């Protein structure tokens, strides 16, 4: 494999994670493309231009370029309205690919909207299609009940014609098979990685000094502010820490999606109702590399998501040596070893989250053991390993006959 087209329609890998539509997928596309480029695979990432003055092409590094494709208005568009833009985006990407000096050998689509575009491009350009969904409509519908069936049907069509479907964990593979009848022989489990140069253990006291945090226990929530991520559970867990009234909670992230602003207002109101003023700090989305300081400053990182295909925040926290207390859902079941690197919570009872946080705060030896175990576990996840595995998959697919639509 020498040349790869990566589709990331609805969010650019250059956008800051933690606000708007920027999240773990941005990190995934950026870090994976960078690692592949360093391994000799040219990566052209195609995303929708969301600003009127966005350059046509940004060369991030040698072999890694981001193409800002004009489709729809040069401004942010609500995710619910993006399906209408997919045809014009697809056509514009096709024109760019066909005029490129090196026509890509394979298409890797990220998220269902990109999958729809990638599906059409596969047939137009006669190229293999690899699909990573990051989240699945039928999984979200099980926990939130508000995903449009249009998306689920589109995902099923893309899955039926993808030459390979990537799952981050065994759990996600099972979801693809159970909910979409995905052919098991075409599902490849390829875990994302973490940048250990950025996310590594460090001095807790120094991190707290930089952030202006006191000496009391610090809990951390990192993620987009939307109901799916469950920041309200983190706030209520803080209120339930009866024996640690000096503990504080730092929430890092901005509102995301149609309910983001409403959820942020709801969180502020919840803080007031629970009389936690002064103990909860809201921090807007930070540059990705700044998050390491927050992880190092925390005694525990809370990840109370309703669903997570992987859970990059949990992995980054672990790489920094911070025990994680997470919901026992999706990829978090793989990333968090219960009682060893952190704790998994069945259900959404804030008191249960608080009880496990209390175990970490009350037992310094346990906390130290979990910290060491978390770092050791995180070292098994590296972007270079992810890129190496994908290079083998890409090369194999390029030599096979294309899958036909089912």
N, C-alpha and C positions, 0 to 999 in steps of 0.2 A: 504494500500500500504506500502510495506516494502523495495522494491528494484526496482530501475529504471535504464534503460540504456538510456543515452543521446548521440545522434550522432551529432558530429560537425566536419565533415570531413575536410573542407578546411581551417579552422582556429581554433587554440587552445584557450580555455578560459584563458590560461596563457600568451598568446601573448599580447603585449602592443597595446591597441587601438590607432588608429590615423595614422597608417602607414601600408604599405603592404595591406593585406586583413583584418587587425584588425580594428574593429569598434564597433558599438553598439551591434552587435551580440555577440562579445566576452564578453562584460559586461553582457549581458542578460544571457548567459549560465553560466558564473561564479557566478553571484549574485543569480540566481535562484537555481542553484545546491547547493550553500552554504545554502540558506534559507531552502530548502527542507531537507538537511542533518540535520540541527538544529531542524527540526520538526519531525525527526525520519525516513525519507526516505533515504535509502542508494542510492547515485548517482554515477554511473560509467560513466564517460564521455569518449567517444572514438573519437580520432582525429588522423589525419595522422602525423606520425613522419617526421618533416622537417629538422632534424639535425642528423648527423651520430651517435652522442654520446648521444642522447636523452634517458633518462631512460625509461624502459618499463612502469612503473607506478609511478606517483607522487601522494602521499597522501597530498592533500591540507589541509584538516582538517578531523576530525573524521566523517566518512560517506560520504566523497567527495573525489573521486579519478579520476585522469586523466590518461587514457591509451594512450600511444604513439604507434600507430599501423603502422608497416612497410608496405608501399604500394607505389610502384614506387621508384624513387631515394630519398635518405635521404637529400633532399634539397628543397628549395622553387620551386614550379611548377606553371607556368602561369595558371590562372583560366580556360582559354579556353582549356587547355590540361588535366584538371582534370577528365573530364568524362571518359577518357580511363583508369583511375586508379580505378574508382568506383568498378568494379568487384573484383579486388584483395583485395581492402580495405574491402569490404563486407565479403568476405570469411575469411579474417583474424579476423575480429570482431566476426563472427559467432563462430570460433574456440575458441576465448577467452571466449565468453559468455557460450558456452557449457561446458567449463572446469572450470567455476567459481564455488565456493562453494555454492553461492546463485544465482540461475538463475534468471534474472530479470523478473518482472511481466508485464512490459510494456516498449515500445520503444518510445522515444520522439526525433524526428528528426528535425534538424534546418538547413534551406536553402535547395534548391532543390536537390543538390548533395547528401546531407545526406538523403533526402527524398527517393531518388532512392535506396540507400542502405537500409534504414529502411523498404521500401516496400518489398524488397526481404527477409529481415530478419523476417518480420512479418509472411510471408507464411512458411518460413523454420522452425521457432521456435514456430509458432502458438501463437503469442502474439499481443495484441492490439497496434496500431500505432497512435500516436499523431504527427501532423506536424505543425511546425511554419516555414513560408517561409521567413519572414523578408523583402524580396523584391520579386516582382513578375515580370516575363519577360514581360507580356503583358501590365503592368502598365508602366514599363520602356520604352517599345517600343513606347508607346503613346507620351512620352516626348523626347526620344532620338533617337528612330527609328533604333537601332542597336543591338537588342537582337536576338540571334539565335532562330529559330522556334523549334529546337531540345529541347531547355530548356523549352519552353512553353508546348510542348507536354508531356515532362516528368512530369512537374508540374501537368498537367491535369490528368495523370495516377495516380500520388501519391494522389491527391485530391480525385479521384474516389474511392480509396481503404482505405483512412485514416478513422480510427474510430472516430477521432475528428480533426478538423482543427482550429487552434488558430488564432484569429485576435486581433490586439492590440486596434483597434478602430471600431466604427460603419462604418466609411469610408472604412476601409480595408475589413470589412465583405461585404459591397456592391460591392467592386471590385471583390472579390472572386465569388460572385453570378453572377455578370454581365459578367465577362470575362472568367470564368471557369465553369459556371453552377454548382457551389458547392452547395450541398444540405444544405439548411438553417438550418435544424434540427441538422446537424453535426458541424456547426460553433459555436465556443464558443469565446466570447469576453473576453479576459483576458489581462488587461493592464500591462505592465512592471512596475517596481518600481524605486526608487532612494534611495541611501544610505544616510539618513539624518544625520548620524554621520559624514560623510565626507563633504557632500554638504549642507551647512547651511550658513546663513548670517554671515558676519564678517566685520571688519574694512576695508573700502576702502583704506584709507591712508596707513594702515599697509601693505596691499596686494601690493600696488603700490611701497612701499619702498622695499619690498622683491624682486619685479621684476625689480626694477630700472626704473620705469615709472615716468614721471613728473606729474605736477598738471593739465595739460590740459585734455580735454575730451578724453576718451579712448573707442574705439569700439573693439569688439572681434569677431573673427571667429574661431571656433573649428571644425575640421573635416579632413577627408582624402582629399588630394589634387587630385581631379579628376573632370572632367567637370560636373558630376551629382550634386556635392555639391555647385557649383556656387560661389567659392571664388572670381572670377573676378567681380561679382556683388558687393561684399563687397568693393573691391578696388575702383570701379567706384563710389560707394555711398560716400566714403570718399572724392573723388575728387569733388563731387557735393555739399558738405557742404560749401556753399559760406560764410556763416556767422560764420563758426568755423574753420578758417584756422590753429588754433593751435591743432586741433583734430588729434589723431593718431589711427592706426589700428594695432592690434596684430593678426597674423594668426598662429594658433597652429595646426600642423599636418604635416604628411609626404606624399610623393607621393604614389598613390595606383592604381593598375590596369595597363593595357597596355598603357594608355595615361597619367599616373601619372607624369612621368618625363617631358614629353612635356608640360603638364599643368603647372607645377611648373616654367619652363622656360618662358612660356607665361605670367604668373603672374608677374615675375620679369621684363619682357619687358614692360608690361602694367604700372607697377609702374614708370619705367623710362620715358615712353611716356607721362604720366600724371604729370610728375615732382613731384612725391610724395616721392622721396628719403629722408630718415630721418624721414618720417611720417608713414612708414609701417615696422613693425618688423616681420620677419619670424622666427618662433620657431619650431624646430623639434618636433615630437610626444613626449609628456611628459607622465610619469606614470599617470595612471588614477586619483589617489588621488591628484596629484599636480594641476589638472585642477581647483579645487575649488579656489585656490589663483587667478587664471586668471579671473574666473567669478566674484569674489568679487572686483577685481580691475577695472572692466569695468562699464561704464555708460550704455551701451547697448550691447546685444549679437545679432549678425546678423546670421540668418539661411536661406540663399537664395537658398535652395536646389530645384532642378527640381522635385524631388519626395522624399517622406519620408513615410514609412509605419507607423512609430511612431514619432521619433525625440527626441532621448534621450538627445542630447545636449540642446535642448530647456527646457526640464524638469530639468536638472541639473542646468542650469543658473537660472531658476525660483526658485529652492530650495535655491539658494544662494542670492536671492533677486534682481536679475538683470533683468530688463525688456528685452523682446525679440522682435525683429523685424524680422518676418519670412515670407517666401513665403506661400501663402494660398493654400497649397497642402497637401494631405494625412493626416497623423496623426497630423500635425502641426495645422490643423483647430480645433482639439480637445484640444490640449495642450495650445494654446494661445487664451485667451479671448480678442478679439479686443477692444482696448480702456480701458481695465480693468487691464490685466496683461502685456500687450504689444500691438503690432500691427501686423495685417496680411496684406500682400501686394498682390494684384491681379496682375498677370503678372510679368515681370522681368525688369522693368524700374528702373535703379539705382537711378534716381532722386526721385522716389516714396519712395524707402527705405530711402534715405537721408532726405526727408521731414518728415517722421515719427521719424527718429532719432533726427532731429531738434526739434520736439515737446517735446521730452524727455529732451534734453539738455537745452531748453529755458524755461522750466517750472518745477522748482525743486519740487513744491508741487505735480504735476502730477507724476513725477518720484518717489517720496516717496510713493505715494498712490499705484502706480503700483508695487513697490518693495514689499510692505506689502501684496498686493493681490496675487502676484506671489508666495510668500512663503506659504500663506494659501492654495492656489490651489495645490501646490506641495505636501503638507502634505497628500493629498488624494491618493498619489501614494507611496506605500511601498512594498518592496520585500516580507516581511512577509505576506502581504495580497495576493500578487500574488501566493505565495507558498500555502497558505491555500486554495485558490480557485482551484488551480490545483490538490491538494491532493483529493479534493472532485470529480473532474472530472476523475482523474486516477482511484479512487476506484470504481466509477460508471462503467467505461469502463471495468474494470477487471471482473465485474460480468455479463457483457452482452455477447451476441453472437457476434463474429467478423463480421465486414462488409466484404462483398465479393466484388471482383473487378467488377466495372461497365463497 
